[in-house]
Amino acid sequence: MATSPLLALVGPTASGKTDASLVIAERLDAEIVSVDSMTVYRGMDVGTAKPSAEERSRIPHHLVDVADPDEEFSVARYQELARAAVAEIAARGRRALAAGGTGLYFRALADEFEFPATDPATRRALEDQAEREGPEALYRQLEAVDPRAAGKIEPGNVRRTVRALEVASVTGRRFSTFAEAWERYPGEHVRAAGVAIPPDVLRDRIERRVRAQFEGALLDEVRTLLDRGLGPSLTARQAIGYAEAALHLDGRMPLEDAIARTSKRTRALARRQIAWFRRDPRIHWFEAGPTGAIEVADEMTEYLRGFGGS
């Protein structure tokens, strides 16, 4: 868990968290620790809606631009760096404001999670076994080794079955023992404000932002990445808008189709983010309107103020 009281501002993409986080951080004399799985990548600025250089000079930001696009960056690595950042901020007598929309990263920072190591050889052997014997045989193996984990995994989900068996093989512990922490939401060290926004308003904000990105500098940014030979890693490749921009630049997707597909994927991401954060009882929600989170920055500041002695 974070070693000092942690303030947080979370919510779906395009809800205006960046603008609100700057205001809140200034008022609370805090520094921002990004909770975003894509802004960690250098050179991926426009499509990730990364805080600008001016915004980062206004308020110190941590966990932004810490990996190259062709570099694999795991949640375990994020946890290590983010916790170190929070400790360093506290050592200087300031507060950390975790801000972003990646729920897994938020919990990795806020909670006592362990992320077991991977072993490529073990994983490949299990994948080969699934191909030879079928996913059902692999799933029966998991039922024998870890029935609790098997009960939460669909029998046909080979990826998750392989991961559960890999963890058991590498660590000697059942995969389900690592998952127990997910069911606990200790609140004594965390106070989190969440941005709630009506679905139709969020949809409009997403569509306007995506169009502005494509009509702005996103295509140039993707072209630069491709020209430098920085093919995205398996993790960075998940960044919404980059695949669509690359297809358009390659002549395989009209611009309007790229914009439409990016908007659709972004809306789906926002729904997943909302579902994730709504499960966390520690988050207190603030209802924003068309101009986004900045509308409720005053209320969120007051909610966060005073926690942990700030």
Beta strands, then each sheet from edge to edge (+ up, - down):
strand 1: 6-10
strand 2: 30-35
strand 3: 61-62
strand 4: 95-100
strand 5: 190-196
strand 6: 283-287
sheet 1: 3+ 2+ 4+ 1+ 5+ 6+
end
